[in-house]
Amino acid sequence: MKDNNKEYTIETGTKSDAAGKLYGIGVGPGNPKLLTLQALEVIGSCDLIVLPAKSAEECIAYQIVEQVFPEISRMPLLCMPFPMTRDKQALESAHGKIYGEIRKQLLQGKTVGMLTIGDPSIYSTYLYIHKRAAADGLTAQMISGIPS
């Protein structure tokens, strides 16, 4: 793990050599003017954008980005809703399924960005995926956003 301006990179295992890279991209608290230049750059470099919602229309993080980066509407999207429940088994099952879909893309060598409101290291749905990718020896990096 490397600390460089709150940018965290985990590179372990041999799978990282052939696999793609996962980014958890914080889009800030809601004002599109608070989206960082780094976040925009990384979003533009991704082969696939993961949205933690049923659709782009329902994803607040996507709506924030779209206001300043309309090109996102032409990018491949993977909508993966995260359940809001206290049922630990349901959460574990859902997180495993979501990670499984993202892992398939990473193992194909794709660069995958998952959007999240605020900062991905603070109470974020992305953390569940980041931990699994790191445990699998895949490369995962958090792109900080301004927390609310």
C-alpha positions in Angstrom: 0.0 0.0 0.0 1.4 3.4 -0.9 0.3 6.7 0.5 0.5 9.5 -2.0 -1.9 12.4 -1.6 -4.6 10.0 -0.2 -4.2 7.8 -3.3 -4.0 4.2 -2.4 -2.6 1.5 -4.6 -2.6 -2.1 -3.7 -0.5 -4.3 -6.0 -0.1 -7.8 -4.7 0.0 -11.3 -6.2 0.8 -12.4 -9.8 -2.7 -11.8 -11.2 -2.0 -8.1 -11.4 0.5 -8.6 -14.2 -2.1 -9.7 -16.8 -5.3 -8.3 -15.2 -6.8 -4.9 -15.6 -7.0 -2.3 -12.9 -9.9 -1.3 -10.7 -10.5 2.3 -9.6 -12.9 3.4 -6.9 -13.6 7.0 -8.0 -15.0 9.5 -5.6 -17.2 12.1 -7.3 -17.6 14.5 -4.3 -20.7 15.6 -2.4 -23.0 16.5 -5.2 -21.7 19.7 -6.8 -20.1 18.8 -10.2 -17.7 21.7 -9.7 -16.1 19.7 -6.9 -15.3 16.7 -9.0 -11.5 16.5 -9.1 -9.4 16.7 -12.3 -7.9 13.3 -11.4 -11.3 11.7 -11.2 -12.2 13.1 -14.6 -8.9 11.8 -16.1 -9.4 8.3 -14.7 -13.0 8.1 -15.7 -12.0 9.0 -19.3 -9.3 6.2 -19.3 -11.7 3.4 -18.2 -13.0 0.7 -20.4 -16.0 0.2 -18.2 -17.8 2.3 -15.6 -19.6 0.5 -12.8 -22.6 2.3 -11.2 -23.9 1.2 -7.8 -27.5 1.6 -8.9 -30.1 -0.1 -11.1 -29.6 2.3 -13.9 -27.7 5.4 -14.9 -30.9 7.5 -14.4 -31.1 6.3 -10.8 -27.3 6.8 -10.0 -26.6 10.1 -8.4 -22.8 9.6 -8.9 -23.4 9.2 -12.6 -25.6 12.3 -12.8 -22.8 14.4 -11.1 -20.2 13.2 -13.6 -22.4 13.6 -16.6 -22.9 17.3 -16.0 -19.1 18.0 -16.5 -18.2 14.9 -18.6 -21.0 14.2 -21.0 -18.8 11.7 -22.8 -19.7 9.2 -20.0 -23.0 8.7 -21.7 -21.2 6.9 -24.6 -19.1 4.7 -22.3 -19.9 1.1 -21.4 -21.7 0.9 -18.1 -22.4 -1.9 -15.7 -25.2 -1.2 -13.3 -24.8 -3.2 -10.1 -27.2 -2.1 -7.3 -26.0 -2.6 -3.8 -28.8 -3.6 -1.4 -29.4 -1.4 1.6 -30.1 -4.0 4.3 -28.8 -5.1 7.7 -29.1 -8.8 6.7 -25.5 -9.9 6.7 -26.1 -12.9 4.5 -27.9 -10.9 1.8 -25.1 -8.3 1.9 -22.4 -10.9 1.6 -24.2 -12.6 -1.3 -24.8 -9.3 -3.2 -21.2 -8.1 -2.7 -19.9 -11.4 -3.9 -22.1 -11.3 -7.0 -21.1 -7.7 -7.8 -17.4 -8.5 -7.3 -17.7 -11.6 -9.5 -19.0 -9.5 -12.4 -16.2 -6.9 -11.9 -13.6 -9.6 -11.5 -14.5 -11.1 -14.9 -13.8 -7.7 -16.5 -10.5 -7.3 -14.7 -9.3 -10.7 -15.7 -10.0 -9.7 -19.3 -7.5 -6.9 -18.8 -10.0 -4.1 -18.7 -9.6 -0.9 -16.7 -12.8 -0.6 -14.5 -13.9 2.5 -12.7 -16.6 2.3 -10.0 -18.2 5.7 -9.2 -19.1 6.6 -5.6 -20.4 9.7 -4.0 -18.0 11.5 -1.7 -14.7 9.8 -1.1 -14.3 6.0 -1.7 -12.4 5.5 1.5 -15.2 6.9 3.7 -18.3 4.7 4.2 -18.4 3.7 0.6 -20.0 0.8 -1.2 -16.7 0.6 -3.2 -14.8 -0.5 -0.1 -16.5 -3.9 -0.2 -15.2 -4.5 -3.8 -11.8 -3.0 -3.1 -11.1 -5.4 -0.3 -12.1 -8.4 -2.4 -9.9 -7.3 -5.3 -7.0 -6.8 -3.0 -7.5 -10.2 -1.4 -7.5 -11.7 -4.9 -4.2 -10.1 -5.7 -5.7 -7.7 -8.2 -4.7 -4.0 -8.6 -7.1 -1.6 -7.0 -6.7 2.2 -6.5 -8.9 4.7 -4.8 -9.3 8.1 -6.4 -10.2 10.5 -3.6 -13.2 12.7 -3.8 -14.2 15.6 -1.6 -16.3 14.1 1.3 -19.6 15.7 2.2 
